[in-house]
């Protein structure tokens, strides 16, 4: 499905597609009014951007560009707020065609075909793991003010070039009930051993009266909910957000001493403890979240998107708190925290109007547009000049880890995904298998090493 919006006439009705993955939900308040109010406030308080193009220069830019997206929330905001008209207030001789593609899967298929046909849009979005795929077709945006003001963009540079400006930032949290911790005399853990000890103490304290209690809620039946451990911990162990890409360069990435081996050894130790309830494979994420919200569990690890689900499931979340997953061995080690840039806006080499395309990127992240959109979504800001106050519950995690070091996470590029598909390596499924009787981690990792080396040879990946 494809949606086109011309500057000459915006279409107010759109066909909504289902977003793939975990997407942000808009607030219940009237979105357009809230966004407009935030934009107006930002315009009143923000400092004038001294590097912005003068009005005379802005008037000289003319032509038409195509902006292609898959994000339903962004499309709705564009519709409701006449983004094209807003842009034309500064660039009256410019036209923007906004093309909406159904979802991200269809988006990547379309972009792949257009790459071969030399027909990429002027401005496109990327994910961390697709930047490398399109790196030869993206313009370096290092000199843009939007790039300089973005706290994540430099962390995803390729070959010294910044090829996209992430629209939002995503963080991962461990939610917990403060009153339950207090009653069981448990402190917020700051090391991996602290987490294991706290979990066992909570299980023993509450489990003695409730056989169904679980210190840690985890919907392992769905497999994907173990991602905070299975997907992110290898990157957290070393602080290397490119760990999946680096794995593609070696024949034995699961060998003893590697980041992923260390991480999965830790996860296996935790998963084989009696702290996940009687049947962790018997419940899915919705049920696990609901049980946690009802205080049938004391801990659950979810992204920032999980907060609303927890709050919806309880009448009182006054004792709800959050901390970051502590994977470090000692308190003297750096406290590493995963952060992901999302929706990297970039200008393609196929653009017939690159200067106007760059001007659009600058404008998108300026006070004229970005603060309003940021208020519209629940995601965190990626811009240092437009900070967004975190929900007080999530902000507690920052207060508990004042010395944290951010790890810019990359989901793995084409080489990694090719090997992953060849050997059917699914880290989330592997995590679920750790809950099964007879599972042997060493045997599984040795088998993965053999398959990995064979796949690299077969695929010709060096």
C-alpha positions as CSV (number, residue, x, y, z in Angstrom):
1,X,0.0,0.0,0.0
2,X,1.3,3.4,-0.8
3,X,0.0,6.8,0.2
4,X,1.0,10.1,-1.5
5,X,0.3,13.5,-0.1
6,X,1.0,16.5,-2.4
7,X,1.7,20.0,-1.1
8,X,-1.1,21.3,-3.2
9,X,-3.7,19.3,-1.4
10,X,-3.3,17.2,1.7
11,X,-5.5,14.1,2.2
12,X,-7.1,14.0,5.6
13,X,-8.1,10.4,5.4
14,X,-5.5,7.7,5.6
15,X,-5.4,3.9,5.6
16,X,-3.8,2.7,8.8
17,X,-1.5,-0.3,8.6
18,X,-0.4,-2.4,11.5
19,X,3.0,-1.5,12.8
20,X,5.6,-4.2,13.1
21,X,7.3,-4.6,16.4
22,X,6.8,-2.5,19.5
23,X,5.6,0.9,18.5
24,X,4.9,4.0,20.6
25,X,1.3,4.8,21.5
26,X,0.0,8.4,21.3
27,X,-1.5,10.0,24.4
28,X,-5.2,9.9,25.0
29,X,-5.6,13.7,24.9
30,X,-6.3,15.3,21.6
31,X,-3.1,14.9,19.7
32,X,-3.2,17.8,17.4
33,X,-4.0,20.3,20.1
34,X,-1.3,18.9,22.4
35,X,1.3,18.9,19.7
36,X,0.4,22.4,18.6
37,X,0.6,23.7,22.2
38,X,4.0,22.2,22.7
39,X,5.3,23.6,19.4
40,X,4.0,27.1,20.3
41,X,5.6,26.9,23.7
42,X,8.9,25.7,22.2
43,X,8.8,28.6,19.7
44,X,8.4,31.0,22.6
45,X,11.2,29.6,24.7
46,X,13.7,28.1,22.4
47,X,16.7,30.2,21.5
48,X,17.0,31.4,17.9
49,X,19.1,29.1,15.9
50,X,22.0,31.3,14.7
51,X,23.0,28.9,12.1
52,X,19.6,28.7,10.4
53,X,19.5,29.8,6.8
54,X,18.4,33.4,6.5
55,X,14.9,34.1,5.0
56,X,16.5,35.2,1.7
57,X,18.4,32.0,1.3
58,X,15.3,30.0,2.3
59,X,13.3,31.7,-0.4
60,X,15.9,30.7,-3.0
61,X,15.4,27.0,-2.4
62,X,12.8,25.6,-4.6
63,X,11.7,22.4,-6.2
64,X,10.0,19.1,-5.1
65,X,11.2,16.3,-2.9
66,X,9.8,12.9,-1.9
67,X,9.8,11.9,1.7
68,X,9.0,8.2,2.2
69,X,7.9,6.7,5.6
70,X,6.3,3.7,7.1
71,X,5.4,5.0,10.6
72,X,1.7,5.3,11.2
73,X,2.1,7.7,14.1
74,X,4.2,10.1,12.1
75,X,1.7,9.8,9.2
76,X,-1.2,10.7,11.4
77,X,0.7,13.7,12.9
78,X,1.6,14.9,9.4
79,X,-2.0,14.7,8.3
80,X,-3.4,16.4,11.4
81,X,-0.9,19.2,11.4
82,X,-0.3,20.0,7.7
83,X,3.4,19.4,7.9
84,X,3.8,20.3,4.2
85,X,2.1,23.7,4.7
86,X,4.2,24.3,7.8
87,X,7.4,23.7,5.8
88,X,6.2,26.0,3.0
89,X,5.8,28.8,5.5
90,X,9.7,28.9,5.5
91,X,10.2,27.5,2.0
92,X,7.3,28.9,-0.1
93,X,8.8,27.6,-3.4
94,X,9.2,24.0,-2.2
95,X,6.8,21.0,-2.6
96,X,7.0,17.9,-0.5
97,X,5.4,14.6,-1.5
98,X,5.0,12.3,1.5
99,X,4.8,8.7,0.5
100,X,3.4,6.3,3.1
101,X,4.2,2.6,2.7
102,X,2.2,0.0,4.6
103,X,4.8,-1.2,7.1
104,X,8.5,-1.6,7.6
105,X,8.7,-5.0,5.9
106,X,7.1,-3.7,2.7
107,X,9.2,-0.5,3.1
108,X,12.5,-2.4,3.0
109,X,11.4,-4.5,0.0
110,X,10.5,-1.3,-1.9
111,X,13.7,0.5,-1.0
112,X,15.8,-2.5,-2.1
113,X,14.1,-2.5,-5.5
114,X,14.4,1.2,-5.9
115,X,18.1,1.1,-5.1
116,X,18.7,-1.1,-8.2
117,X,16.5,1.2,-10.3
118,X,18.2,4.4,-9.1
119,X,14.8,5.6,-7.7
120,X,15.3,6.0,-4.0
121,X,13.3,8.9,-2.5
122,X,15.0,12.2,-1.6
123,X,14.5,11.6,2.1
124,X,14.2,8.2,3.7
125,X,14.3,6.5,7.1
126,X,16.6,3.8,8.2
127,X,16.9,1.5,11.2
128,X,20.3,1.0,12.9
129,X,20.8,-2.3,11.1
130,X,19.9,-1.0,7.7
131,X,22.3,2.0,7.7
132,X,25.1,-0.3,6.5
133,X,22.8,-1.7,3.8
134,X,22.2,1.7,2.3
135,X,25.4,3.4,3.2
136,X,26.5,3.8,-0.4
137,X,23.3,5.6,-1.2
138,X,23.2,8.0,1.7
139,X,24.7,11.5,2.0
140,X,27.0,12.4,4.9
141,X,25.0,14.7,7.2
142,X,27.8,15.4,9.6
143,X,27.7,19.2,9.0
144,X,24.0,19.7,9.7
145,X,23.0,21.4,12.9
146,X,20.3,18.7,13.4
147,X,23.1,16.2,13.5
148,X,25.3,18.1,15.9
149,X,22.4,18.6,18.3
150,X,21.4,14.9,18.1
151,X,22.9,12.9,21.0
152,X,22.8,9.6,19.2
153,X,23.7,10.2,15.6
154,X,27.5,10.1,16.0
155,X,27.3,6.8,17.7
156,X,26.0,5.2,14.5
157,X,28.5,6.8,12.2
158,X,29.9,4.5,9.4
159,X,33.3,5.1,8.0
160,X,33.4,8.4,9.7
161,X,30.1,9.6,8.1
162,X,26.8,10.3,9.8
163,X,24.2,8.9,7.3
164,X,21.1,9.4,9.3
165,X,19.6,11.5,12.2
166,X,17.6,9.3,14.6
167,X,14.2,10.7,15.4
168,X,13.8,9.2,18.8
169,X,15.6,7.3,21.5
170,X,14.6,4.0,23.2
171,X,15.7,2.7,26.6
172,X,15.2,-0.6,28.4
173,X,14.1,-0.8,32.0
174,X,13.6,-3.2,34.9
175,X,10.3,-2.4,36.6
176,X,9.9,-3.3,40.3
177,X,7.5,-2.8,43.2
178,X,9.2,-0.6,45.8
179,X,7.0,-1.7,48.7
180,X,7.6,-5.4,47.9
181,X,11.4,-4.7,47.9
182,X,11.1,-2.8,51.2
183,X,9.0,-5.5,52.9
184,X,11.5,-8.2,51.9
185,X,14.4,-6.0,52.9
186,X,15.8,-6.0,49.3
187,X,17.9,-3.2,47.8
188,X,17.8,-2.2,44.2
189,X,20.6,-4.3,42.6
190,X,23.6,-2.6,41.0
191,X,25.5,-5.7,39.9
192,X,24.5,-9.0,38.3
193,X,25.2,-11.0,41.5
194,X,23.0,-8.4,43.3
195,X,20.2,-9.1,40.9
196,X,20.5,-12.8,41.4
197,X,20.6,-12.4,45.2
198,X,17.7,-10.0,45.3
199,X,15.6,-12.3,43.0
200,X,16.2,-15.3,45.2
201,X,15.4,-13.3,48.4
202,X,12.1,-12.1,46.9
203,X,11.2,-15.5,45.8
204,X,11.9,-17.1,49.2
205,X,10.1,-14.3,51.1
206,X,6.9,-14.2,49.1
207,X,6.9,-17.7,47.7
208,X,6.6,-19.3,51.1
209,X,3.0,-18.0,51.3
210,X,2.2,-18.0,47.6
211,X,3.3,-21.0,45.5
212,X,2.4,-19.1,42.3
213,X,4.6,-16.2,43.1
214,X,7.5,-15.3,40.7
215,X,10.2,-12.9,41.7
216,X,10.7,-12.1,38.0
217,X,7.8,-12.1,35.6
218,X,8.8,-13.3,32.0
219,X,6.4,-14.4,29.3
220,X,8.7,-17.1,28.0
221,X,5.9,-18.8,26.2
222,X,6.0,-16.0,23.6
223,X,9.9,-16.3,23.5
224,X,10.5,-12.7,22.5
225,X,10.0,-11.2,26.0
226,X,13.5,-12.6,27.0
227,X,15.0,-10.0,24.6
228,X,16.4,-7.7,27.4
229,X,18.6,-10.6,28.4
230,X,19.2,-12.6,25.2
231,X,19.4,-9.7,22.7
232,X,21.0,-6.8,24.7
233,X,23.3,-8.4,27.3
234,X,26.1,-9.4,24.8
235,X,26.3,-5.7,23.9
236,X,26.2,-4.6,27.5
237,X,28.9,-7.0,28.6
238,X,31.6,-5.2,26.6
239,X,29.8,-2.0,25.7
240,X,30.0,-2.9,22.1
241,X,26.7,-2.0,20.3
242,X,28.1,-3.6,17.1
243,X,28.5,-7.0,18.6
244,X,26.2,-8.8,16.1
245,X,28.1,-7.2,13.2
246,X,31.4,-8.2,14.7
247,X,30.2,-11.8,15.2
248,X,29.7,-12.0,11.4
249,X,33.5,-11.5,11.0
250,X,34.6,-14.6,13.0
251,X,34.1,-18.4,12.8
252,X,33.6,-19.0,16.5
253,X,31.6,-16.1,18.0
254,X,30.2,-18.3,20.8
255,X,33.5,-19.6,22.1
256,X,34.4,-19.4,25.7
257,X,35.6,-15.9,26.6
258,X,33.5,-14.1,23.9
259,X,31.0,-11.5,24.9
260,X,28.0,-13.6,23.9
261,X,29.3,-16.6,25.7
262,X,29.8,-14.6,28.9
263,X,26.4,-13.0,28.5
264,X,24.5,-16.3,27.9
265,X,26.4,-18.0,30.7
266,X,25.0,-15.3,33.0
267,X,21.5,-15.5,31.6
268,X,21.5,-19.3,31.9
269,X,22.5,-19.1,35.5
270,X,19.6,-16.7,36.2
271,X,17.1,-18.6,34.1
272,X,17.9,-21.9,35.9
273,X,17.2,-20.3,39.3
274,X,13.9,-20.9,40.9
275,X,12.8,-17.2,40.5
276,X,10.5,-17.3,37.5
277,X,7.6,-19.1,38.9
278,X,6.4,-22.7,38.5
279,X,5.9,-22.6,34.8
280,X,7.7,-19.7,33.0
281,X,7.0,-21.4,29.6
282,X,3.3,-21.5,30.4
283,X,2.6,-17.8,30.3
284,X,3.0,-15.2,27.6
285,X,3.9,-11.5,27.8
286,X,0.4,-10.2,28.4
287,X,-0.2,-12.5,31.3
288,X,3.2,-11.9,32.8
289,X,2.7,-8.2,32.6
290,X,-0.8,-8.5,34.1
291,X,0.5,-10.7,37.0
292,X,3.3,-8.2,37.7
293,X,0.8,-5.3,37.7
294,X,-1.2,-7.3,40.3
295,X,1.9,-7.8,42.4
296,X,2.1,-11.5,41.8
297,X,5.7,-10.8,40.7
298,X,8.2,-8.2,42.0
299,X,10.3,-7.6,38.8
300,X,9.8,-7.4,35.1
301,X,12.1,-6.3,32.3
302,X,10.5,-4.3,29.5
303,X,11.2,-1.3,27.3
304,X,9.9,2.2,28.0
305,X,6.8,1.1,26.0
306,X,5.9,-1.3,28.8
307,X,5.2,1.3,31.4
308,X,1.7,2.1,30.0
309,X,0.8,-1.6,29.9
310,X,1.7,-2.0,33.5
311,X,-0.2,1.2,34.6
312,X,-3.2,0.0,32.7
313,X,-3.2,-3.3,34.6
314,X,-3.3,-1.8,38.1
315,X,-5.4,0.7,40.1
316,X,-2.4,1.9,42.1
317,X,1.1,2.3,40.7
318,X,2.4,4.7,43.3
319,X,5.0,2.1,44.4
320,X,6.1,1.3,40.9
321,X,9.8,2.0,40.3
322,X,12.4,1.4,37.6
323,X,16.1,0.7,37.3
324,X,18.5,-0.4,34.5
325,X,19.5,-4.0,34.1
326,X,22.8,-4.4,36.0
327,X,25.1,-6.8,34.1
328,X,28.4,-5.6,35.5
329,X,30.4,-7.9,37.9
330,X,31.4,-5.3,40.5
331,X,30.3,-1.8,41.5
332,X,33.7,-0.5,40.3
333,X,32.9,-1.6,36.7
334,X,31.1,0.9,34.4
335,X,27.3,0.7,34.5
336,X,26.4,0.2,30.9
337,X,22.9,1.0,29.6
338,X,21.4,0.2,26.2
339,X,20.0,3.0,24.1
340,X,18.7,2.7,20.6
341,X,18.2,5.3,18.0
342,X,15.1,4.9,15.9
343,X,14.0,6.1,12.5
344,X,17.2,7.6,11.1
345,X,16.3,10.3,8.6
346,X,18.7,10.5,5.8
347,X,19.2,12.1,2.3
348,X,19.8,9.8,-0.5
349,X,22.4,10.1,-3.3
350,X,19.5,9.7,-5.8
351,X,18.0,13.0,-4.7
352,X,17.7,15.5,-7.5
353,X,17.4,18.3,-5.0
354,X,19.9,17.4,-2.2
355,X,20.1,21.0,-0.8
356,X,16.3,21.2,-0.3
357,X,16.3,17.7,1.1
358,X,19.0,18.7,3.7
359,X,17.0,21.8,4.5
360,X,14.0,19.7,5.2
361,X,15.9,17.5,7.6
362,X,17.1,20.6,9.4
363,X,13.6,22.0,9.6
364,X,12.2,18.7,10.8
365,X,14.4,18.7,13.8
366,X,13.9,22.4,14.5
367,X,11.6,24.2,16.9
368,X,9.1,24.6,14.0
369,X,8.3,20.9,14.0
370,X,10.1,18.5,16.2
371,X,8.9,19.5,19.7
372,X,5.3,19.1,18.6
373,X,5.9,15.7,17.2
374,X,7.9,14.7,20.2
375,X,5.0,15.6,22.5
376,X,2.7,13.5,20.2
377,X,4.6,10.3,20.8
378,X,5.7,8.6,24.0
379,X,9.3,7.9,22.9
380,X,12.2,9.8,24.4
381,X,13.9,12.8,22.6
382,X,17.1,12.2,20.7
383,X,17.9,16.0,20.5
384,X,19.9,17.8,23.1
385,X,18.3,21.1,22.3
386,X,14.8,19.7,22.8
387,X,15.0,17.5,25.9
388,X,11.8,15.7,26.9
389,X,11.1,15.2,30.5
390,X,10.9,11.5,31.3
391,X,8.0,10.0,33.2
392,X,9.0,10.2,36.9
393,X,9.0,6.4,37.2
394,X,11.5,6.0,34.3
395,X,13.5,9.0,35.6
396,X,14.2,7.0,38.7
397,X,16.4,4.7,36.7
398,X,18.7,7.6,35.7
399,X,18.9,8.7,39.3
400,X,20.0,5.3,40.4
401,X,22.7,5.1,37.8
402,X,24.3,8.6,37.7
403,X,27.5,7.2,36.2
404,X,25.9,5.1,33.5
405,X,27.6,4.8,30.1
406,X,25.3,4.6,27.1
407,X,25.8,1.7,24.6
408,X,24.5,2.6,21.1
409,X,22.8,-0.6,20.0
410,X,22.9,-1.9,16.5
411,X,20.5,-4.8,15.6
412,X,22.9,-6.4,13.2
413,X,23.5,-5.8,9.5
414,X,23.1,-7.8,6.4
415,X,26.0,-10.2,6.9
416,X,24.8,-11.1,10.4
417,X,21.3,-11.5,9.3
418,X,22.4,-13.7,6.4
419,X,24.2,-16.1,8.7
420,X,21.4,-15.9,11.3
421,X,18.9,-17.0,8.6
422,X,21.2,-19.7,7.2
423,X,21.6,-21.5,10.5
424,X,18.2,-20.5,12.0
425,X,19.9,-18.8,15.0
426,X,17.2,-17.2,17.1
427,X,18.5,-15.8,20.4
428,X,15.0,-15.4,21.8
429,X,14.2,-19.0,21.2
430,X,17.5,-20.0,22.7
431,X,16.6,-18.1,25.9
432,X,13.3,-20.0,26.1
433,X,15.1,-23.3,25.7
434,X,17.1,-22.5,28.9
435,X,13.9,-23.1,30.8
436,X,13.6,-26.7,29.5
437,X,14.8,-29.8,31.3
438,X,18.1,-31.2,30.0
439,X,19.2,-28.0,28.2
440,X,23.0,-27.8,28.0
441,X,24.4,-24.4,27.2
442,X,27.9,-25.5,26.3
443,X,26.7,-28.1,23.9
444,X,24.3,-25.6,22.3
445,X,27.0,-22.9,21.9
446,X,29.5,-25.5,20.5
447,X,26.9,-26.5,17.9
448,X,26.2,-22.9,17.0
449,X,30.0,-22.3,16.5
450,X,30.2,-25.2,14.0
451,X,27.1,-24.1,12.1
452,X,28.3,-20.5,12.1
453,X,31.7,-21.3,10.5
454,X,30.0,-23.4,7.9
455,X,27.5,-20.7,7.0
456,X,30.2,-18.1,6.7
457,X,32.1,-20.3,4.2
458,X,28.9,-21.2,2.3
459,X,27.8,-17.5,2.0
460,X,31.3,-16.2,1.3
461,X,31.3,-13.8,4.2
462,X,34.7,-12.7,5.4
